[in-house]
Amino acid sequence: MPPATFDVRKRVADHEIRASEIQADATAADAAAGGTTGRDRTLRLVLYDGLASEAMGTLTTGVFLAGLAVEIGASNAAIGLLAAVPFAVQLLQLPAVVLVERLRARRAICTWSAGIGRCFLLGAAVTPLLGAAGGMAALIALLALHQALAAIGGCAWNSWMRDLVSAAEHGRFFGQRTAATTALAIALAFLGSFVIDTWKGALPDHPALGYSVLFVLSALIGLFGVYLLSITPDQPMVPVDKRLHPFEMLSAPFRDQNFRRLIIFLSSWNFAANLAAPFFSVYMLKSLGYGMTTVMTLTIVSQLSNLAALGLWGALIDRFSNKALLRVCAPLFLACTLAWSLTGLPWLQPLTIYLLLAIHVLMGIATAGMALASNNIAMKLSPTGQATAYLAANSVTTASFAAVAPVIGGLCADFFAAHELTLAFTWKGADAALTVQVLNFHAWTFFFGLACVAGLYSLHRLTFVQETAGSTDPLVLRHLLLEARRSMHSLSSAAGLLRIVRGPLSLLRPANRNAG
């Protein structure tokens, strides 16, 4: 055996021994202190890491990233490619699975990859100085490097959290964690839009540099999140009797019939959702002509409804099942996607802003349930000891489909811009004729309609997925809908709004120590 190989394996073995000793000491300390102190601290660190990651993502993705691309002068194809980058690099999770299984040091892999990757955001901050062509090429390349390392770290993080948080707490804890991160995203969206508008007012000749300020700030917050990851307790991986060949390990999820069905559903769903979703902000900025403040306000409205629904969805997942929630939220999301095509109807133009407001509210509610249930059902159906390979296979496959969708959209945007498909009803009388357009597909609205059709196929694939617990029969679904309606009604009151705020904040408070 070569000395270098022996040295690496020795260090890995030493790391696993130290991790086991640390875990044993933590368990003993928890028992002496009342049994919950260490667990509560761990959950708070997971929450704080989520807050830092959400802050970083809010200031460098979504509306702000689309705004930067528009200011640089990106083409439709470039915007589509930019939207596809985070999904395309998920292919790196496949070698990351082998890395995790060989080193078996998930916290170290996660922190090193995230720390190096987030430094590339500082480079992305200077891209507006490079001109349209050079700036856009550099932005895509730097974000690809950032997202590539995030994919490697995410592979380790998913497996780590699968073992760190008990299965019985997944729905409630991650629902509350997402609620807290969404609340922070809303606040930062206000701050970010204020910075952009202030910068444009002060330096109207250099509007893109305002986005550079946000990228620098997000990089610093992201690096603080790396520190939080480094002090989060490590969870030793379940020992294995023998090490599988990489091909056998990576192919296991696809040989599992039920998990393969889940991958097909999530892949088709991600393709449908990302055929349209990345272009919502671009559509409002370029086609409808709304300013950044209006677009950000609508985005915040969607986030508020997302926040209001998260606590409800998390509790209902634990009470019913992930699949039951998906069967409720997916049709609602598709209905909202199709409704975007109505914003192009001329006779609805005076009501467009109100229609967009309703779409954002309902889409926020649907997105909350879809994201939470999709992540939870993938974790739930991943066997203990094989979660790394299963979750990575799911992420890579679904991300590949999600990456293809916006590229198709960006490449075909110019073609559809020159074509139009309308459906109209005409009433002719003796003196006059009245024509009302029911549908008017043009440019981006073509993709909204196509996304809805693709989503219907995805719903069909969901029926084949079997969840190991819970129920999805019509009677239970009806009960879930009634419970959701009752909970949403209670959230509309003052007490309900107070509960929305208290939910995320409850995770930030340290647990009371047992006396004695």
C-alpha positions as CSV (number, residue, x, y, z in Angstrom):
1,M,0.0,0.0,0.0
2,P,1.5,3.4,-0.9
3,P,2.4,5.6,2.1
4,A,0.1,8.5,0.9
5,T,-2.9,6.2,0.7
6,F,-2.1,4.7,4.1
7,D,-1.8,8.2,5.6
8,V,-5.2,9.4,4.2
9,R,-7.0,6.3,5.5
10,K,-5.3,6.6,8.9
11,R,-6.5,10.2,9.1
12,V,-10.0,9.2,8.1
13,A,-10.0,6.5,10.7
14,D,-8.7,8.9,13.4
15,H,-11.5,11.3,12.4
16,E,-14.2,8.7,12.8
17,I,-12.8,7.6,16.2
18,R,-12.8,11.3,17.3
19,A,-16.3,11.8,16.0
20,S,-17.6,8.8,17.9
21,E,-15.9,10.0,21.1
22,I,-17.3,13.5,20.7
23,Q,-20.8,12.0,20.1
24,A,-20.5,9.8,23.1
25,D,-19.4,12.7,25.3
26,A,-22.3,14.8,24.0
27,T,-24.8,12.1,24.7
28,A,-23.4,11.7,28.3
29,A,-23.5,15.5,28.8
30,D,-27.1,15.6,27.6
31,A,-28.1,12.9,30.0
32,A,-26.5,14.8,32.9
33,A,-28.0,18.1,31.9
34,G,-31.5,16.8,31.5
35,G,-31.3,15.1,28.1
36,T,-32.5,17.9,25.8
37,T,-29.9,20.7,26.1
38,G,-27.5,19.3,23.5
39,R,-30.3,18.4,21.1
40,D,-31.8,21.9,21.3
41,R,-28.4,23.5,20.7
42,T,-27.9,21.3,17.7
43,L,-31.3,22.2,16.2
44,R,-30.6,25.9,16.8
45,L,-27.3,25.7,15.0
46,V,-29.0,24.0,12.0
47,L,-31.5,26.8,12.1
48,Y,-28.8,29.5,12.2
49,D,-27.0,27.9,9.3
50,G,-30.3,28.0,7.4
51,L,-30.8,31.7,8.1
52,A,-27.3,32.5,6.9
53,S,-27.7,30.4,3.7
54,E,-31.1,32.0,3.0
55,A,-29.7,35.5,3.5
56,M,-26.9,34.7,1.0
57,G,-29.3,33.1,-1.5
58,T,-31.9,35.9,-1.3
59,L,-29.4,38.6,-2.3
60,T,-27.8,36.6,-5.1
61,T,-30.7,34.7,-6.8
62,G,-34.3,35.3,-7.9
63,V,-35.3,38.9,-8.7
64,F,-31.9,40.4,-7.8
65,L,-30.0,38.0,-10.1
66,A,-32.5,38.6,-12.9
67,G,-32.2,42.4,-12.3
68,L,-28.4,42.2,-12.5
69,A,-28.6,40.2,-15.8
70,V,-31.0,42.7,-17.3
71,E,-28.7,45.6,-16.3
72,I,-25.6,43.9,-17.8
73,G,-27.6,43.4,-21.0
74,A,-28.0,39.7,-21.1
75,S,-29.9,38.0,-23.9
76,N,-32.8,35.6,-23.4
77,A,-30.6,32.6,-24.0
78,A,-28.0,33.9,-21.5
79,I,-30.7,34.4,-18.9
80,G,-32.0,30.8,-19.5
81,L,-28.5,29.5,-19.2
82,L,-28.0,31.4,-15.9
83,A,-31.1,29.9,-14.5
84,A,-30.0,26.4,-15.5
85,V,-26.5,26.6,-13.9
86,P,-27.6,25.8,-10.3
87,F,-29.3,22.6,-11.5
88,A,-26.8,21.5,-14.1
89,V,-23.9,21.4,-11.5
90,Q,-25.9,19.0,-9.4
91,L,-24.3,16.2,-11.4
92,L,-21.3,16.7,-9.2
93,Q,-23.3,15.1,-6.4
94,L,-22.5,11.7,-8.0
95,P,-18.7,11.9,-7.3
96,A,-19.6,13.6,-4.0
97,V,-21.4,10.4,-2.9
98,V,-18.2,8.5,-3.4
99,L,-16.3,11.2,-1.6
100,V,-18.6,11.1,1.4
101,E,-18.7,7.3,1.6
102,R,-14.9,7.1,1.4
103,L,-14.0,9.8,3.8
104,R,-17.1,9.5,6.0
105,A,-16.6,13.0,7.3
106,R,-19.7,14.9,6.2
107,R,-19.2,18.0,8.3
108,A,-15.6,18.5,7.0
109,I,-16.7,18.0,3.4
110,C,-19.7,20.4,3.8
111,T,-17.8,23.2,5.4
112,W,-14.7,23.1,3.1
113,S,-16.8,23.0,-0.1
114,A,-19.2,25.7,1.1
115,G,-16.4,28.0,2.3
116,I,-14.4,27.8,-1.0
117,G,-17.5,28.1,-3.1
118,R,-18.9,31.2,-1.4
119,C,-15.7,33.1,-2.1
120,F,-16.6,33.1,-5.8
121,L,-19.5,35.4,-5.0
122,L,-16.9,38.1,-4.3
123,G,-15.7,37.6,-7.9
124,A,-19.2,37.8,-9.2
125,A,-19.6,41.2,-7.6
126,V,-17.1,42.8,-10.1
127,T,-18.8,41.4,-13.3
128,P,-20.7,44.6,-14.1
129,L,-17.3,46.3,-14.7
130,L,-16.5,43.8,-17.6
131,G,-19.1,44.9,-20.1
132,A,-22.1,43.1,-21.5
133,A,-20.5,40.1,-23.1
134,G,-17.5,39.6,-20.8
135,G,-19.6,40.4,-17.7
136,M,-22.3,37.9,-18.5
137,A,-19.8,35.2,-19.3
138,A,-17.9,35.8,-16.1
139,L,-21.1,35.9,-14.1
140,I,-22.2,32.5,-15.4
141,A,-18.7,31.0,-14.9
142,L,-18.3,32.3,-11.3
143,L,-21.8,31.3,-10.3
144,A,-21.3,27.9,-11.8
145,L,-18.2,27.4,-9.6
146,H,-20.1,28.6,-6.6
147,Q,-23.0,26.3,-7.2
148,A,-20.8,23.4,-8.1
149,L,-19.1,23.4,-4.7
150,A,-22.5,24.0,-3.1
151,A,-23.7,20.8,-4.7
152,I,-20.8,18.8,-3.3
153,G,-21.5,20.3,0.2
154,G,-25.2,19.8,-0.2
155,C,-24.7,16.1,-0.8
156,A,-22.9,15.8,2.5
157,W,-25.4,18.1,4.2
158,N,-28.5,16.2,3.1
159,S,-27.1,12.9,4.4
160,W,-25.8,14.6,7.6
161,M,-29.2,16.1,8.4
162,R,-31.0,12.8,7.6
163,D,-29.2,11.3,10.6
164,L,-29.0,14.4,12.8
165,V,-32.7,15.2,12.9
166,S,-35.0,12.4,13.9
167,A,-37.5,11.2,11.3
168,A,-40.4,12.0,13.7
169,E,-39.4,15.7,13.7
170,H,-38.7,16.2,10.0
171,G,-42.1,17.8,9.0
172,R,-42.4,20.1,12.0
173,F,-38.8,21.1,12.5
174,F,-37.9,21.7,8.8
175,G,-41.3,23.5,8.4
176,Q,-40.4,25.9,11.2
177,R,-36.9,26.3,9.9
178,T,-38.2,27.2,6.5
179,A,-40.7,29.6,8.0
180,A,-37.8,31.3,9.9
181,T,-35.6,31.5,6.7
182,T,-38.6,32.8,4.7
183,A,-39.2,35.6,7.3
184,L,-35.6,36.6,7.0
185,A,-35.8,36.5,3.2
186,I,-38.7,38.9,3.3
187,A,-36.9,41.4,5.4
188,L,-33.8,41.2,3.2
189,A,-35.8,41.6,0.1
190,F,-37.0,44.9,1.5
191,L,-33.5,45.9,2.4
192,G,-32.1,44.7,-1.0
193,S,-34.7,46.6,-3.0
194,F,-34.1,49.7,-0.9
195,V,-30.3,49.5,-1.7
196,I,-31.0,49.0,-5.4
197,D,-33.5,51.9,-5.6
198,T,-31.2,54.2,-3.6
199,W,-28.2,53.3,-5.7
200,K,-30.1,54.0,-8.9
201,G,-31.2,57.4,-7.6
202,A,-27.6,58.3,-6.5
203,L,-25.7,56.8,-9.5
204,P,-28.2,56.4,-12.4
205,D,-25.3,55.9,-14.8
206,H,-24.1,52.8,-13.0
207,P,-27.2,50.9,-11.8
208,A,-25.6,47.4,-12.0
209,L,-23.0,48.3,-9.3
210,G,-25.8,48.4,-6.7
211,Y,-26.2,44.6,-7.2
212,S,-22.4,44.3,-6.6
213,V,-22.9,45.7,-3.1
214,L,-25.5,42.9,-2.5
215,F,-23.2,40.2,-3.7
216,V,-20.4,41.3,-1.4
217,L,-22.7,41.4,1.5
218,S,-24.1,38.0,0.7
219,A,-20.6,36.5,0.4
220,L,-19.7,37.7,3.9
221,I,-23.0,36.3,5.4
222,G,-22.4,33.0,3.6
223,L,-18.9,32.7,5.1
224,F,-20.4,33.3,8.6
225,G,-22.7,30.4,7.8
226,V,-19.7,28.2,7.1
227,Y,-18.5,29.0,10.7
228,L,-21.9,27.9,12.0
229,L,-21.6,24.6,10.1
230,S,-18.2,24.0,11.5
231,I,-19.4,24.1,15.1
232,T,-22.6,22.0,14.5
233,P,-22.2,18.6,16.1
234,D,-21.1,15.9,13.7
235,Q,-23.1,12.7,13.4
236,P,-21.0,9.6,12.8
237,M,-22.2,7.6,9.8
238,V,-23.7,4.2,10.3
239,P,-21.0,1.6,10.0
240,V,-21.1,-0.6,6.9
241,D,-20.0,-4.3,6.8
242,K,-18.4,-3.8,3.4
243,R,-17.7,-0.9,1.0
244,L,-19.8,-1.1,-2.1
245,H,-18.4,-0.5,-5.6
246,P,-19.2,3.1,-6.6
247,F,-21.4,1.9,-9.5
248,E,-23.3,-0.5,-7.3
249,M,-23.8,2.3,-4.7
250,L,-25.0,4.9,-7.2
251,S,-27.3,2.4,-9.0
252,A,-29.1,1.2,-5.9
253,P,-31.7,4.0,-5.8
254,F,-32.6,3.3,-9.4
255,R,-33.0,-0.4,-8.7
256,D,-35.5,0.4,-5.8
257,Q,-38.8,0.4,-7.7
258,N,-40.7,2.8,-5.4
259,F,-37.8,5.3,-5.1
260,R,-37.4,5.2,-8.9
261,R,-41.1,6.2,-9.2
262,L,-40.4,9.1,-6.8
263,I,-37.5,10.2,-8.9
264,I,-39.6,10.1,-12.1
265,F,-42.3,12.2,-10.4
266,L,-39.9,14.8,-9.0
267,S,-37.9,15.0,-12.3
268,S,-41.0,15.6,-14.4
269,W,-42.3,18.1,-11.8
270,N,-39.0,20.1,-11.7
271,F,-39.0,20.2,-15.5
272,A,-42.6,21.6,-15.6
273,A,-41.9,24.1,-12.8
274,N,-38.7,25.4,-14.2
275,L,-40.0,25.7,-17.7
276,A,-41.8,28.8,-16.5
277,A,-40.8,29.9,-13.0
278,P,-37.3,31.4,-13.8
279,F,-38.9,33.8,-16.2
280,F,-41.7,35.2,-14.0
281,S,-39.5,38.1,-12.9
282,V,-38.1,38.7,-16.4
283,Y,-41.6,38.7,-17.8
284,M,-42.8,41.3,-15.4
285,L,-39.7,43.5,-15.9
286,K,-39.5,43.3,-19.7
287,S,-42.9,42.3,-21.1
288,L,-45.3,44.0,-18.5
289,G,-42.9,46.9,-17.9
290,Y,-43.1,46.9,-14.1
291,G,-40.3,48.4,-12.0
292,M,-38.1,46.6,-9.6
293,T,-40.0,47.9,-6.6
294,T,-43.3,46.5,-7.9
295,V,-41.8,43.1,-8.8
296,M,-40.1,42.9,-5.4
297,T,-43.4,43.8,-3.6
298,L,-45.2,41.0,-5.4
299,T,-42.3,38.6,-4.5
300,I,-42.5,39.6,-0.9
301,V,-46.3,39.0,-0.9
302,S,-45.6,35.5,-2.2
303,Q,-43.0,34.9,0.5
304,L,-45.5,36.1,3.2
305,S,-48.1,33.7,2.0
306,N,-45.4,31.0,1.9
307,L,-44.5,31.8,5.5
308,A,-48.1,31.7,6.6
309,A,-48.6,28.3,5.1
310,L,-45.3,26.6,6.2
311,G,-46.3,25.9,9.8
312,L,-49.7,24.5,8.7
313,W,-48.1,22.3,6.0
314,G,-45.4,20.9,8.4
315,A,-48.0,19.9,11.0
316,L,-50.3,18.3,8.3
317,I,-47.4,16.3,6.9
318,D,-46.7,14.7,10.3
319,R,-50.5,14.1,10.7
320,F,-51.3,12.8,7.2
321,S,-48.5,12.2,4.7
322,N,-46.2,13.9,2.3
323,K,-48.0,12.4,-0.7
324,A,-51.4,13.7,0.5
325,L,-50.0,17.2,0.7
326,L,-48.4,17.0,-2.8
327,R,-51.8,16.0,-4.2
328,V,-53.2,19.2,-2.8
329,C,-50.4,21.7,-3.6
330,A,-49.4,20.5,-7.0
331,P,-52.7,21.3,-8.8
332,L,-52.8,24.7,-7.0
333,F,-49.4,25.5,-8.4
334,L,-50.3,24.4,-11.9
335,A,-53.5,26.5,-11.8
336,C,-51.4,29.6,-10.8
337,T,-48.9,28.9,-13.6
338,L,-51.7,28.8,-16.2
339,A,-53.1,32.0,-14.7
340,W,-49.9,33.8,-15.7
341,S,-51.0,33.5,-19.4
342,L,-54.1,35.5,-18.6
343,T,-51.9,38.5,-17.8
344,G,-51.4,39.0,-21.5
345,L,-55.1,39.5,-22.3
346,P,-55.8,43.1,-23.4
347,W,-59.2,43.3,-21.8
348,L,-57.7,42.3,-18.4
349,Q,-55.0,44.9,-18.5
350,P,-56.6,47.3,-15.9
351,L,-56.8,44.3,-13.5
352,T,-53.4,42.8,-14.3
353,I,-51.8,44.0,-11.0
354,Y,-54.6,42.5,-9.0
355,L,-54.4,39.2,-10.9
356,L,-50.7,39.1,-10.3
357,L,-51.3,39.7,-6.6
358,A,-53.7,36.8,-6.3
359,I,-51.3,34.6,-8.3
360,H,-48.4,35.4,-6.0
361,V,-50.4,34.7,-2.9
362,L,-51.7,31.3,-4.0
363,M,-48.4,30.3,-5.6
364,G,-46.6,31.1,-2.3
365,I,-48.9,28.8,-0.5
366,A,-48.5,26.0,-3.0
367,T,-44.7,26.4,-3.2
368,A,-44.4,26.1,0.5
369,G,-46.2,22.7,0.5
370,M,-44.4,21.4,-2.6
371,A,-40.9,22.2,-1.4
372,L,-41.5,20.9,2.1
373,A,-43.2,17.6,1.1
374,S,-40.8,16.9,-1.8
375,N,-37.8,17.1,0.5
376,N,-39.4,15.2,3.3
377,I,-40.7,12.3,1.1
378,A,-37.2,11.9,-0.4
379,M,-35.6,11.7,3.0
380,K,-38.4,9.4,4.3
381,L,-38.0,6.9,1.4
382,S,-34.2,6.8,1.7
383,P,-33.1,3.7,3.6
384,T,-31.0,4.1,6.8
385,G,-27.3,3.8,5.9
386,Q,-27.9,4.5,2.2
387,A,-29.3,8.0,2.5
388,T,-26.2,9.7,0.9
389,A,-26.6,7.7,-2.4
390,Y,-30.4,7.9,-2.5
391,L,-30.7,11.6,-1.8
392,A,-27.8,12.4,-4.3
393,A,-29.4,10.3,-7.0
394,N,-32.7,12.1,-6.5
395,S,-31.0,15.5,-6.5
396,V,-28.9,14.9,-9.6
397,T,-31.7,13.4,-11.7
398,T,-34.3,16.0,-10.8
399,A,-31.8,18.8,-11.1
400,S,-30.8,17.6,-14.6
401,F,-34.4,18.0,-15.7
402,A,-34.7,21.3,-14.0
403,A,-31.6,22.5,-15.8
404,V,-32.9,21.6,-19.2
405,A,-36.2,23.4,-18.9
406,P,-35.0,27.1,-18.6
407,V,-32.4,26.5,-21.3
408,I,-35.2,25.4,-23.6
409,G,-37.2,28.4,-22.6
410,G,-34.4,30.9,-23.2
411,L,-33.4,29.4,-26.6
412,C,-37.0,29.4,-27.8
413,A,-38.1,32.8,-26.4
414,D,-37.2,34.7,-29.5
415,F,-39.1,32.2,-31.7
416,F,-42.2,32.5,-29.7
417,A,-41.9,36.3,-29.5
418,A,-42.7,36.3,-33.2
419,H,-45.7,34.0,-33.0
420,E,-49.1,34.2,-31.3
421,L,-51.9,31.8,-30.5
422,T,-55.3,33.2,-29.5
423,L,-58.7,31.8,-28.5
424,A,-61.6,34.2,-28.7
425,F,-65.4,34.2,-28.5
426,T,-67.4,36.5,-30.7
427,W,-71.0,37.7,-30.2
428,K,-72.6,39.3,-33.2
429,G,-75.7,41.3,-33.1
430,A,-77.7,43.3,-35.5
431,D,-75.8,46.5,-34.9
432,A,-72.4,45.4,-33.5
433,A,-70.1,42.5,-32.7
434,L,-68.3,41.8,-29.5
435,T,-65.1,39.7,-29.4
436,V,-63.5,38.6,-26.1
437,Q,-60.1,36.9,-26.0
438,V,-60.0,33.9,-23.6
439,L,-56.4,32.9,-24.2
440,N,-53.6,34.8,-25.8
441,F,-50.3,32.9,-25.9
442,H,-47.3,34.9,-27.0
443,A,-43.6,35.1,-26.0
444,W,-43.2,33.9,-22.3
445,T,-46.9,33.1,-21.9
446,F,-46.4,30.1,-24.3
447,F,-44.1,28.6,-21.6
448,F,-46.6,29.1,-18.9
449,G,-49.2,27.1,-20.8
450,L,-46.7,24.4,-21.7
451,A,-45.5,24.2,-18.1
452,C,-49.1,23.5,-17.0
453,V,-49.4,20.6,-19.5
454,A,-46.1,19.1,-18.4
455,G,-47.2,19.4,-14.8
456,L,-50.4,17.4,-15.5
457,Y,-48.2,14.5,-16.6
458,S,-46.2,14.9,-13.4
459,L,-49.3,14.5,-11.3
460,H,-50.1,11.3,-13.1
461,R,-46.6,10.0,-12.1
462,L,-47.3,10.8,-8.4
463,T,-50.1,8.2,-8.2
464,F,-47.5,5.4,-8.6
465,V,-45.4,6.5,-5.5
466,Q,-46.0,4.6,-2.3
467,E,-45.3,6.2,1.0
468,T,-44.4,4.0,3.9
469,A,-46.8,5.7,6.3
470,G,-49.8,7.9,6.2
471,S,-52.7,7.8,3.8
472,T,-53.8,9.4,0.6
473,D,-57.3,8.1,0.1
474,P,-60.0,10.6,-1.0
475,L,-61.6,10.8,2.5
476,V,-58.3,11.7,4.1
477,L,-57.6,14.2,1.4
478,R,-60.9,15.8,2.1
479,H,-60.1,15.9,5.8
480,L,-56.7,17.5,5.0
481,L,-58.4,20.2,2.8
482,L,-60.9,21.0,5.6
483,E,-58.1,21.2,8.1
484,A,-56.1,23.4,5.8
485,R,-59.1,25.7,5.3
486,R,-59.8,25.9,9.0
487,S,-56.1,26.7,9.7
488,M,-55.9,29.3,7.0
489,H,-59.0,31.0,8.3
490,S,-57.5,31.2,11.8
491,L,-54.3,32.7,10.4
492,S,-56.3,35.6,9.0
493,S,-57.1,36.9,12.5
494,A,-54.7,39.0,14.6
495,A,-53.9,36.0,16.8
496,G,-53.1,34.0,13.8
497,L,-50.7,36.6,12.4
498,L,-49.1,36.8,15.8
499,R,-48.6,33.0,15.6
500,I,-46.9,33.3,12.2
501,V,-44.3,35.6,13.8
502,R,-44.0,33.5,17.0
503,G,-43.4,30.3,15.1
504,P,-40.0,31.1,13.6
505,L,-38.9,33.0,16.7
506,S,-39.6,30.1,19.0
507,L,-36.7,28.2,17.4
508,L,-34.4,31.0,18.3
509,R,-35.0,30.9,22.0
510,P,-32.9,28.5,24.0
511,A,-34.7,25.7,25.8
512,N,-35.4,26.0,29.5
513,R,-32.9,24.0,31.5
514,N,-34.3,21.5,33.9
515,A,-33.8,22.5,37.5
516,G,-31.4,20.4,39.4
